[in-house]
Amino acid sequence: MLNLLLTAGLLLAPHQEAQEGPETPDPAVVAAAVAELEQAFEDGKAPERVAAIEKHAEINDAEVVRWIEKGFKDKDPAVKSASIEAFRWLPNAKALKALHTALQKDKTIKKDEALYGELVKAIGQHGDVASIDILLDGATASTPKSVTIARIYSLGHIRDKRSVEELIDLLKKTGGGRGKKGVGRANHPLIKQFHTSLHVLTGENFGPDENAWTKWWKDHGKKFEVAEKATGLDPKIERAWKKYWSKPEAAKADGGQKKKRRRGGDDPTDGEDVEGA
């Protein structure tokens, strides 16, 4: 059955309206959801829009996706955030495309550091290779720390050799410069975050040692391939990584506690809430 579903997915045209999830939603459920979303966006205020988006966020339907996408253009940050979070978890190509478009073109979201970080993390949640270039676009030294961390972790969540290549390249391009007394090269200020993503992707563990990572890639990069699943990870990093990419309720059930929304969430480098993780 799984092979049949995968084959069907491959045969879908890029812009086809068909559902991508394992089940087609009940038409009556879809109609009710669309009606509620339409009413919320046409006549309701921000709280009503947020409530409607959150209520119907798991319905994998093209028309529902179209209405939730309207939240990206809303003036209220809470509505934007609700739409981003909805599309973070929805396995739908149009939802991911909407996230891509927002990151590339929506200047208002980029002016809000919290929303910017949420958007980058939402894209990374999908783990789609097509997101690599999108995530790298706009990565500059002036990017807020929180967004840079979300970008590093999002690349780490895309299990592809190019993710490793781009992480190493970012590490070298934006490194710490000269070391103490001008000798050698200082570690990148976010080397712990780079280490986490590189460790998850490669299984190697050179700790927060920038030179060791770049040397390893130089020596082994050409022949290296990313495994389908991460294995042999440091237990602490593995637990924190799983929590970082889990739904809030799942993370809470796994021993975490529900906390006030931060810019990007918990940082797998230390398991604590940090500014910009």
Steps between C-alpha positions, in 0.01 A plus 500: 500500500782737590671438165172567323457833678856604426461409134178700480675797654778485242249496220322815614566804284685782680194729508234235541227575751474140631557428868843384611409346834416134556127576517272736309305720744124461524345756260255607768786566743683698234192707416444584867864595547502724193181670616645570845830626359320722251283649770800557726701675230211697354318606816703393802784661690847361571394266785228344282747455213757336723234269646376397155850433371595292803172307490540396137879489469514122449256485209707417195291665232591752231218743583574489873866563422401798284308660785765435763762651269309829522630522856846585367365832376311583818611807694487319834817302589293239685312415181825478302646274767194272498525457121872429517447241774215336309712460188796382705318174572288456187647250249383693198710630210298823472546567870877461466501717190311767693767489772771531233326797341459673834869462581602631159257788462330599825698791644257554787572156644874559477459819702362294790781287642267252670295444183815481287641223716169314507480515120850360452432220749166420334677450168766285663231284661408359158855374445466559127814523285328765288512730803880520520540788256203680654651472847836630380349799321550810713742338742723795589709617793226747590237227538374479861670232706172322566430467128852380426464227761165394353665492157789282626261253660269499198787400275583230754146367466535452124683170464698566185870529423451854380378601847838395639682682221306822558543483878876461461502787250302724738733401780804608300348818356362634826760360742654664800803645326840504664559327830660636815792734442431477126612138480292232327127523450246550777193280511179627345276670763229247411732200473289303750199533272705404195639204693148380586375506140820352358499226764139409418568492126835319503515299820846647556571680826782753502328713760523879474823482299464697178839399361430130558168517315641686201801264481276193518285633217807578290630146550173307469243728336528367146411143592272571795127430477236589756325197647122479470465508878724643771677237711760492774418849626604646831199414725462854634505654153265233367240568771520876456491471121188285513335748735592796279324346200200355686158656538469689831257245644732213402802671655302559818396135517863402452599675822511864395278774631286739305672836490436844367571523128858610433677590178538154346462281811743293704864483397624141463851609595404531864132412534410844634291780359735751343450822317485406137510121507 
